[in-house]
Amino acid sequence: PAGILITLEDQATKKELRLGAATLLGNIRNETLSADLVMALTGQDKLSGTMQLDMGKSQALSAQVTASVRELKMVELVFPQLSDVKGQLKTDMSAKGTLQNPLVNGEINLTNASAAVNKLGIDIRDVVLKAYTSASSSSIIQLLGSAKSGDGLIKLDGKINLQQDAISPSELTLTGNNFEVAKLPEAQIAVSPDLKLSFAESKRLVNGKLVVPKAIMELQELPENAVRVSEDEVILGEEKSIADNTPQPDINVDIDVILGDKVSFTGQGLKTNLAGNLNVVKNGPKMLTQGKISIEKARYKRYGQDLTVRKGQFLFNGPADNP
């Protein structure tokens, strides 16, 4: 068929993507099924594949899939928070063995990619991601990637075990320096992560440290949810919101958050630099925060007063939502 139209819409937006023609040819000779697929995507992009399957006792399998994609607008359909997505995606995968135990070999490469994250005001550029596997360990996907944002760089390295066993867990490391994660009038933030993610069976752990070299925060006005009202409060004429009972992922956390030299806060009459360390731990349903944040070179202007704050500390020792 030609002219396949994919439409994704929500209450605010509607996006469409029109694909080209697709051709699927197949035949059965004796006990062997053969198939060839050629699919035109957008522009000059295409996907092609071949397969041979013995439908007899052996169920021997041989398959090949290749793809070349330069038009990545389809990513914006799936992730509407991204815009101006660019890059080149190439795939070359093969499978041999049997239908019950296919041995996959090949790689997927994303190069020269970039995207804008509008809600955060940042542009992620020079994105490179490589995922590959070999027939000798086809259940393990090796990952290697990097990206730039602002003046910083972030790197991803590790492996994902599709079988999720305890002997060979999935392990990923995320490292970087001065990677910009927000560039808004009220928040300009960059981070330098050194994190390790480990997943094995039901055990999921994220640990390491997160340095925040820059966080310039300016509170324009007090958010509506800054002061929590009583849960039994009833407002006439307002529909009661339904609680979100979606189960949260069971991930344990042990991260040291370290504030750097360019961390400041301005709002509600207070202007100050911030310094200190926090340890964020989650082991089970509760997330705990321990540590202290000091205010430095602080001034407080309110009600006609201009005060210099010589010393101040915020001490954290309890649940993250009520420290």
C-alpha positions as CSV (number, residue, x, y, z in Angstrom):
1,P,0.0,0.0,0.0
2,A,1.1,3.6,-0.6
3,G,0.5,6.8,1.4
4,I,0.2,5.3,4.9
5,L,-0.9,8.1,7.3
6,I,0.0,8.0,11.0
7,T,-1.9,10.4,13.2
8,L,-1.3,11.0,16.9
9,E,-3.4,13.6,18.8
10,D,-4.2,14.7,22.2
11,Q,-6.4,17.5,23.6
12,A,-3.9,20.2,22.5
13,T,-2.1,19.0,19.4
14,K,-2.5,16.8,16.4
15,K,0.5,15.5,14.4
16,E,0.5,13.5,11.2
17,L,3.2,11.5,9.4
18,R,2.8,10.2,5.9
19,L,4.9,7.2,4.9
20,G,5.6,5.9,1.4
21,A,4.9,2.7,-0.4
22,A,5.5,-0.7,1.2
23,T,6.0,-4.0,-0.7
24,L,5.9,-7.5,0.9
25,L,6.6,-10.5,-1.2
26,G,6.5,-14.1,0.1
27,N,6.4,-17.6,-1.1
28,I,6.3,-21.1,0.4
29,R,8.3,-23.9,-1.3
30,N,8.2,-27.3,0.3
31,E,8.6,-26.5,4.0
32,T,10.5,-23.2,3.5
33,L,8.9,-19.8,4.0
34,S,10.6,-16.9,2.3
35,A,9.7,-13.2,2.6
36,D,11.1,-9.9,1.4
37,L,10.0,-6.5,2.7
38,V,10.7,-3.0,1.3
39,M,9.2,0.0,3.0
40,A,9.6,3.6,2.0
41,L,9.4,5.9,5.1
42,T,9.7,9.6,4.5
43,G,11.9,11.4,2.0
44,Q,14.7,9.0,0.9
45,D,14.4,6.9,4.1
46,K,13.7,3.2,3.8
47,L,13.6,-0.1,5.6
48,S,14.2,-3.5,4.1
49,G,14.3,-7.0,5.3
50,T,14.5,-10.6,4.2
51,M,13.7,-13.8,6.0
52,Q,13.8,-17.6,5.4
53,L,12.2,-20.0,7.8
54,D,12.1,-23.8,7.8
55,M,8.6,-24.6,8.9
56,G,9.5,-28.3,9.3
57,K,11.1,-30.0,12.3
58,S,14.3,-27.9,12.4
59,Q,12.6,-24.5,12.3
60,A,15.9,-23.0,11.1
61,L,15.8,-19.2,10.8
62,S,17.8,-16.7,8.7
63,A,16.9,-13.0,8.6
64,Q,18.3,-9.6,7.8
65,V,17.0,-6.1,8.5
66,T,18.6,-2.9,7.3
67,A,17.3,0.7,7.6
68,S,18.5,4.2,6.8
69,V,16.6,7.1,8.3
70,R,17.5,10.8,8.0
71,E,14.0,12.2,8.7
72,L,13.4,11.8,12.5
73,K,10.1,13.8,12.7
74,M,8.4,10.6,13.7
75,V,10.2,10.9,17.0
76,E,8.2,14.1,17.7
77,L,5.0,12.1,17.3
78,V,6.0,9.7,20.1
79,F,7.7,12.4,22.3
80,P,5.8,15.7,21.8
81,Q,8.0,17.4,24.4
82,L,10.8,17.3,21.7
83,S,10.9,19.5,18.6
84,D,13.3,20.1,15.7
85,V,14.6,16.5,16.0
86,K,17.4,15.8,13.5
87,G,20.0,13.1,12.9
88,Q,20.7,9.9,11.1
89,L,19.7,6.4,12.1
90,K,21.2,3.3,10.5
91,T,20.4,-0.3,11.4
92,D,22.0,-3.5,10.2
93,M,20.7,-6.6,12.1
94,S,20.8,-10.3,11.3
95,A,19.4,-13.4,13.0
96,K,20.3,-17.0,12.6
97,G,19.6,-20.2,14.6
98,T,16.1,-21.4,15.2
99,L,12.7,-19.8,15.7
100,Q,12.8,-20.7,19.4
101,N,16.4,-19.7,19.9
102,P,17.4,-16.9,17.4
103,L,21.0,-15.6,17.5
104,V,20.9,-11.9,16.8
105,N,23.9,-10.0,15.6
106,G,24.3,-6.4,14.4
107,E,24.1,-2.8,15.5
108,I,22.0,0.4,15.5
109,N,23.7,3.7,15.1
110,L,22.3,7.2,15.8
111,T,24.7,10.0,14.7
112,N,24.7,13.8,14.3
113,A,21.4,14.0,16.2
114,S,19.9,17.0,18.0
115,A,16.6,18.1,19.5
116,A,15.1,21.0,21.4
117,V,13.4,20.4,24.7
118,N,11.0,23.4,24.8
119,K,9.8,23.1,28.4
120,L,13.3,23.2,29.7
121,G,14.6,25.7,27.2
122,I,17.6,23.6,26.1
123,D,19.0,22.3,22.9
124,I,20.6,18.9,23.0
125,R,23.2,18.5,20.2
126,D,25.9,16.2,18.9
127,V,24.0,13.1,20.1
128,V,25.6,9.8,19.3
129,L,24.2,6.4,20.4
130,K,25.3,3.0,19.4
131,A,23.5,-0.2,20.4
132,Y,25.0,-3.5,19.3
133,T,25.0,-7.2,20.1
134,S,26.7,-10.4,18.9
135,A,25.5,-13.9,18.1
136,S,27.6,-15.3,21.0
137,S,25.6,-13.2,23.5
138,S,22.5,-12.0,21.7
139,S,20.6,-11.4,24.9
140,I,23.0,-8.7,25.9
141,I,22.8,-5.3,24.3
142,Q,25.9,-3.1,24.6
143,L,25.2,0.7,24.7
144,L,27.6,3.6,24.1
145,G,26.5,7.2,23.7
146,S,27.1,10.8,24.3
147,A,25.4,14.2,24.0
148,K,26.1,17.9,24.5
149,S,24.0,20.6,26.1
150,G,25.1,24.2,26.9
151,D,28.9,24.0,27.6
152,G,28.7,20.5,28.9
153,L,28.9,16.8,27.8
154,I,27.3,13.7,29.1
155,K,28.3,10.0,28.4
156,L,26.4,6.7,28.6
157,D,28.1,3.4,28.7
158,G,27.0,-0.1,29.7
159,K,24.9,-3.2,28.9
160,I,21.4,-4.3,29.1
161,N,20.7,-8.0,29.7
162,L,17.3,-8.9,28.2
163,Q,17.1,-12.0,30.5
164,Q,17.5,-9.9,33.6
165,D,19.3,-12.5,35.7
166,A,21.4,-12.0,38.8
167,I,24.5,-13.5,37.4
168,S,24.9,-10.9,34.6
169,P,22.8,-7.8,35.6
170,S,22.1,-4.8,33.4
171,E,24.6,-2.1,34.2
172,L,24.7,1.5,32.9
173,T,27.0,4.4,33.9
174,L,26.1,8.0,33.3
175,T,28.9,10.5,33.6
176,G,29.3,14.1,32.5
177,N,30.5,17.6,33.2
178,N,28.5,20.8,33.3
179,F,25.6,19.4,31.2
180,E,22.8,22.0,30.9
181,V,19.4,20.6,32.0
182,A,17.4,23.8,32.2
183,K,17.7,27.3,30.7
184,L,14.6,29.2,31.8
185,P,14.1,32.7,33.2
186,E,13.4,31.2,36.6
187,A,16.0,28.4,36.5
188,Q,19.4,27.9,34.8
189,I,20.8,24.6,35.9
190,A,23.8,22.4,34.8
191,V,24.8,19.1,36.3
192,S,27.9,16.8,36.4
193,P,26.6,13.3,37.1
194,D,28.7,10.2,38.0
195,L,25.9,7.6,38.4
196,K,25.6,3.9,38.1
197,L,22.4,2.1,37.3
198,S,22.1,-1.6,38.0
199,F,19.1,-3.8,37.2
200,A,19.0,-7.6,38.1
201,E,15.7,-9.5,38.4
202,S,13.6,-7.5,41.0
203,K,16.6,-5.4,42.3
204,R,17.0,-2.0,40.8
205,L,19.6,0.5,42.1
206,V,20.9,3.9,41.2
207,N,23.9,5.2,43.1
208,G,26.8,7.6,42.8
209,K,27.0,11.4,43.0
210,L,25.5,14.3,41.3
211,V,27.5,17.6,41.3
212,V,25.5,20.8,40.6
213,P,28.1,23.3,39.4
214,K,25.5,25.8,38.4
215,A,21.9,26.4,39.6
216,I,20.7,30.0,39.3
217,M,17.1,30.0,40.6
218,E,14.8,33.1,40.6
219,L,11.3,32.6,42.1
220,Q,9.0,35.0,40.3
221,E,6.0,34.2,42.4
222,L,5.0,31.6,45.0
223,P,3.7,28.5,43.3
224,E,0.1,27.6,44.0
225,N,1.1,24.3,45.6
226,A,3.8,25.8,47.9
227,V,1.4,25.7,50.8
228,R,-0.4,22.4,51.1
229,V,-4.1,22.6,52.2
230,S,-5.7,20.2,54.5
231,E,-6.8,16.9,52.8
232,D,-10.3,17.3,54.2
233,E,-10.8,20.8,52.8
234,V,-13.9,21.0,50.6
235,I,-14.3,23.9,48.1
236,L,-17.9,24.3,46.9
237,G,-18.3,24.1,43.1
238,E,-14.9,22.5,42.5
239,E,-14.7,18.9,41.4
240,K,-12.6,16.7,43.6
241,S,-9.5,15.4,41.8
242,I,-9.0,11.7,41.6
243,A,-5.8,10.5,43.3
244,D,-3.2,8.9,41.1
245,N,-2.7,5.4,42.3
246,T,-0.3,4.4,39.6
247,P,2.4,2.2,41.2
248,Q,5.8,3.8,41.2
249,P,8.8,1.9,39.9
250,D,10.6,0.0,42.7
251,I,14.0,1.6,42.4
252,N,16.4,2.0,45.3
253,V,18.5,5.2,45.3
254,D,21.7,6.3,47.1
255,I,22.9,9.6,45.6
256,D,25.1,12.3,47.0
257,V,24.1,15.7,45.7
258,I,27.0,18.3,45.9
259,L,26.3,22.0,45.3
260,G,29.0,23.8,43.3
261,D,30.2,27.4,43.3
262,K,27.5,28.9,41.1
263,V,24.4,28.0,43.0
264,S,22.1,30.8,44.1
265,F,18.5,31.6,44.9
266,T,16.5,34.8,44.5
267,G,12.9,35.1,45.6
268,Q,10.5,36.4,48.2
269,G,12.9,39.1,49.2
270,L,15.9,36.8,49.7
271,K,19.0,36.8,47.6
272,T,21.7,34.3,48.5
273,N,24.3,31.9,47.4
274,L,23.9,28.2,48.5
275,A,26.5,25.6,49.4
276,G,26.4,22.1,50.9
277,N,25.8,18.5,50.3
278,L,22.8,16.2,50.5
279,N,22.5,12.4,50.6
280,V,19.3,11.1,49.0
281,V,18.4,7.5,49.9
282,K,15.4,5.4,48.9
283,N,15.2,1.9,50.1
284,G,11.5,0.9,49.8
285,P,8.6,3.3,49.4
286,K,10.1,6.2,51.4
287,M,12.8,8.6,50.1
288,L,15.0,10.2,52.8
289,T,17.2,13.2,52.6
290,Q,20.1,14.0,55.0
291,G,22.6,16.9,54.9
292,K,22.7,20.6,55.2
293,I,22.6,23.6,52.8
294,S,24.2,26.8,54.0
295,I,23.3,30.3,52.8
296,E,26.2,32.6,52.0
297,K,26.4,36.3,51.1
298,A,22.7,36.6,51.8
299,R,20.5,39.7,51.8
300,Y,16.9,40.0,52.7
301,K,14.8,42.9,51.5
302,R,11.2,43.0,52.8
303,Y,8.8,45.5,54.2
304,G,11.3,48.4,53.7
305,Q,14.1,46.5,55.5
306,D,17.4,45.6,53.9
307,L,19.1,43.0,56.1
308,T,22.4,41.1,55.8
309,V,22.1,37.5,56.8
310,R,25.5,36.5,58.3
311,K,24.8,32.9,58.8
312,G,22.0,30.4,58.0
313,Q,21.6,26.7,57.4
314,F,18.9,24.4,56.2
315,L,19.2,21.0,57.9
316,F,17.6,17.9,56.2
317,N,17.0,14.7,58.2
318,G,13.8,13.0,57.1
319,P,11.4,12.2,54.2
320,A,12.1,14.2,51.1
321,D,8.5,15.4,50.8
322,N,8.6,16.6,54.5
323,P,12.3,17.2,55.5
